[in-house]
Amino acid sequence: MPSSPPRYEFRIWDDDLATVKDRLARLGARNRSVESAELYLVPTKTERCNAKIRSGLLDVKRLLLETRGLQQWTPTLKASFPVDAHMFAACLDCLGAGSLTPARSSYSEGECIGELAAAGLIVLAAILKQREVFQLDDCIAEFTAVTGTSLGDARRHTVAIESADADRLIALASKLDIFRYSNRSYVQELRRLMHLADLKN
């Protein structure tokens, strides 16, 4: 299981966030540019679970709390396939599966997706990300252009800032002038773009 500490996050979305990207570039050095194809396992029963598959890894985070306009996420699972029953059970729990238990001792990527989809716990969103990552004020910030066939013709920009320190994150969000936007996770935005109803859990 991942040992990284929980991190606060403030994430915004819009069709064009080039001006915020410019502010990031002026304030901090860009660490790297990354392009990736990712498969999101968008939950049907909760908005508190962020699960995706990237580069053969199952990556799951859980929303711990929302405070001061921020969301605090904690890593739950990050493992390569096949994953064992214990890891799959952790994913089930995060997705709000109730009493459902693993039916196998281990799961390939296809078996994992198939069983979660058959149980009605997820819908799939295949997306492409073009990310630019910045380091500033002891926070990690990224600008990402998001596209994908699962989203139709939508091309969205998202800017996120993350830190284990809520005060530093709030100070940076104010400096970037992004508090006028709503803080929406990938799960919430993907559900919106896929025309799934908002959930309250």
C-alpha positions as CSV (number, residue, x, y, z in Angstrom):
1,M,0.0,0.0,0.0
2,P,1.2,3.6,-0.6
3,S,3.0,5.3,2.2
4,S,2.6,8.9,1.0
5,P,0.8,11.2,3.4
6,P,-2.6,12.7,2.7
7,R,-2.4,15.9,0.6
8,Y,-4.8,18.8,0.3
9,E,-5.8,19.7,-3.2
10,F,-7.5,22.6,-5.0
11,R,-8.5,21.8,-8.6
12,I,-10.2,24.1,-11.1
13,W,-11.6,23.4,-14.6
14,D,-12.5,25.5,-17.6
15,D,-12.3,25.4,-21.4
16,D,-9.3,27.8,-21.3
17,L,-7.0,28.3,-18.3
18,A,-4.1,29.7,-20.3
19,T,-3.9,32.8,-18.1
20,V,-3.6,30.7,-14.9
21,K,-0.9,28.7,-16.7
22,D,1.0,31.9,-17.4
23,R,0.8,32.9,-13.7
24,L,2.2,29.5,-12.8
25,A,5.1,29.9,-15.2
26,R,5.9,33.3,-13.8
27,L,5.8,32.1,-10.2
28,G,7.7,28.8,-10.4
29,A,10.0,26.7,-12.5
30,R,8.5,24.0,-14.6
31,N,9.8,20.6,-13.6
32,R,8.6,18.5,-16.5
33,S,6.0,17.9,-19.2
34,V,4.2,14.6,-19.3
35,E,1.8,13.0,-21.7
36,S,-0.2,10.0,-20.6
37,A,-3.2,7.8,-21.6
38,E,-5.3,7.0,-18.5
39,L,-8.4,4.9,-17.9
40,Y,-10.5,6.3,-15.1
41,L,-12.8,3.9,-13.2
42,V,-15.4,6.5,-12.6
43,P,-17.5,5.5,-9.5
44,T,-21.3,5.2,-9.8
45,K,-22.0,5.2,-6.0
46,T,-19.6,7.8,-4.6
47,E,-17.5,10.9,-5.5
48,R,-15.0,10.1,-2.7
49,C,-13.0,7.6,-4.7
50,N,-10.5,8.5,-7.4
51,A,-9.5,5.3,-9.2
52,K,-7.6,5.0,-12.5
53,I,-5.2,2.8,-14.5
54,R,-2.1,4.4,-15.9
55,S,1.0,2.6,-17.3
56,G,-0.3,-0.8,-16.0
57,L,-0.8,0.5,-12.4
58,L,-4.0,0.6,-10.5
59,D,-4.0,3.9,-8.6
60,V,-6.7,4.6,-6.0
61,K,-7.2,7.6,-3.7
62,R,-9.9,8.3,-1.2
63,L,-11.3,11.7,-0.2
64,L,-10.8,12.1,3.5
65,L,-12.4,15.5,4.1
66,E,-13.4,18.8,2.7
67,T,-12.3,21.9,4.7
68,R,-11.6,25.5,4.1
69,G,-12.5,25.1,0.5
70,L,-9.9,22.3,0.0
71,Q,-10.2,18.6,-0.5
72,Q,-7.9,16.2,1.3
73,W,-7.1,13.0,-0.5
74,T,-5.1,10.0,0.8
75,P,-3.5,7.2,-1.3
76,T,-5.3,3.9,-0.9
77,L,-3.6,1.7,-3.4
78,K,-1.0,1.8,-6.1
79,A,0.0,-1.5,-7.6
80,S,0.8,-3.2,-10.9
81,F,-1.3,-6.0,-12.3
82,P,-2.1,-8.6,-11.3
83,V,-3.4,-7.3,-8.0
84,D,-4.2,-9.7,-5.2
85,A,-7.6,-10.2,-3.5
86,H,-6.6,-7.9,-0.6
87,M,-5.8,-5.0,-2.9
88,F,-8.9,-5.6,-4.9
89,A,-10.9,-5.6,-1.7
90,A,-9.4,-2.1,-0.8
91,C,-10.6,-0.9,-4.2
92,L,-14.1,-2.3,-3.7
93,D,-14.3,-0.6,-0.3
94,C,-13.2,2.8,-1.7
95,L,-15.8,2.4,-4.5
96,G,-18.6,1.9,-2.0
97,A,-19.2,-1.8,-2.8
98,G,-20.9,-2.6,0.5
99,S,-20.7,-6.3,1.3
100,L,-19.3,-7.3,-2.1
101,T,-16.1,-9.4,-1.7
102,P,-13.4,-10.6,-4.2
103,A,-14.3,-13.6,-6.2
104,R,-10.7,-14.4,-7.2
105,S,-7.3,-14.7,-5.5
106,S,-5.8,-12.3,-8.0
107,Y,-7.0,-10.0,-10.8
108,S,-5.6,-9.1,-14.2
109,E,-6.4,-5.6,-15.5
110,G,-9.2,-7.0,-17.6
111,E,-10.7,-9.1,-14.8
112,C,-10.5,-6.1,-12.4
113,I,-12.4,-3.8,-14.9
114,G,-14.9,-6.6,-15.8
115,E,-15.9,-7.4,-12.3
116,L,-16.2,-3.8,-11.2
117,A,-18.3,-2.9,-14.2
118,A,-20.5,-6.0,-13.9
119,A,-21.2,-5.0,-10.3
120,G,-22.3,-1.6,-11.5
121,L,-19.6,0.2,-9.5
122,I,-17.9,2.0,-12.3
123,V,-18.2,3.5,-15.8
124,L,-15.0,3.9,-17.8
125,A,-13.5,7.1,-19.1
126,A,-10.5,6.8,-21.3
127,I,-8.7,10.2,-21.4
128,L,-5.4,11.7,-22.6
129,K,-3.5,14.2,-20.4
130,Q,-0.9,16.7,-21.4
131,R,0.5,17.9,-18.1
132,E,3.0,20.6,-17.2
133,V,4.2,20.3,-13.6
134,F,5.5,23.2,-11.5
135,Q,7.1,23.4,-8.1
136,L,6.5,26.6,-6.1
137,D,6.0,27.7,-2.5
138,D,6.6,24.1,-1.3
139,C,3.5,23.1,-3.3
140,I,3.1,21.0,-6.5
141,A,1.1,22.6,-9.2
142,E,0.1,21.3,-12.6
143,F,-1.6,22.5,-15.7
144,T,-3.3,19.8,-17.8
145,A,-5.1,19.6,-21.1
146,V,-7.6,16.8,-21.0
147,T,-9.3,15.1,-24.0
148,G,-10.8,11.7,-24.7
149,T,-13.3,9.8,-26.8
150,S,-15.2,9.1,-23.6
151,L,-15.8,12.9,-23.2
152,G,-17.1,13.4,-26.8
153,D,-15.8,16.7,-28.2
154,A,-14.9,18.1,-24.8
155,R,-11.4,19.5,-24.3
156,R,-10.9,20.8,-20.8
157,H,-8.1,22.5,-19.0
158,T,-7.5,21.8,-15.3
159,V,-5.1,23.4,-12.9
160,A,-4.4,21.8,-9.6
161,I,-2.2,22.7,-6.6
162,E,-1.4,20.2,-3.9
163,S,0.4,20.2,-0.6
164,A,0.3,18.5,2.8
165,D,0.1,22.0,4.3
166,A,-3.3,23.6,4.0
167,D,-2.1,27.1,4.9
168,R,0.6,27.0,2.1
169,L,-2.0,25.8,-0.3
170,I,-4.5,28.5,0.5
171,A,-1.8,31.2,0.2
172,L,-0.8,29.9,-3.2
173,A,-4.4,29.7,-4.4
174,S,-4.9,33.3,-3.4
175,K,-1.7,34.3,-5.2
176,L,-2.9,32.6,-8.3
177,D,-6.3,34.1,-8.0
178,I,-8.2,30.8,-8.4
179,F,-10.5,30.8,-5.4
180,R,-13.2,32.4,-7.6
181,Y,-13.4,28.9,-9.3
182,S,-15.1,25.9,-7.8
183,N,-12.8,23.1,-6.4
184,R,-13.8,20.0,-8.4
185,S,-12.0,16.7,-8.4
186,Y,-11.4,14.6,-11.5
187,V,-14.2,12.3,-10.3
188,Q,-16.7,15.2,-10.1
189,E,-15.7,16.7,-13.5
190,L,-15.7,13.4,-15.3
191,R,-19.1,12.5,-14.0
192,R,-20.4,15.9,-15.1
193,L,-18.9,15.5,-18.6
194,M,-20.4,12.0,-18.9
195,H,-23.8,13.4,-17.8
196,L,-23.9,11.4,-14.5
197,A,-25.9,12.9,-11.6
198,D,-24.0,14.6,-8.8
199,L,-23.7,12.4,-5.6
200,K,-23.7,13.6,-2.0
201,N,-21.4,11.0,-0.6
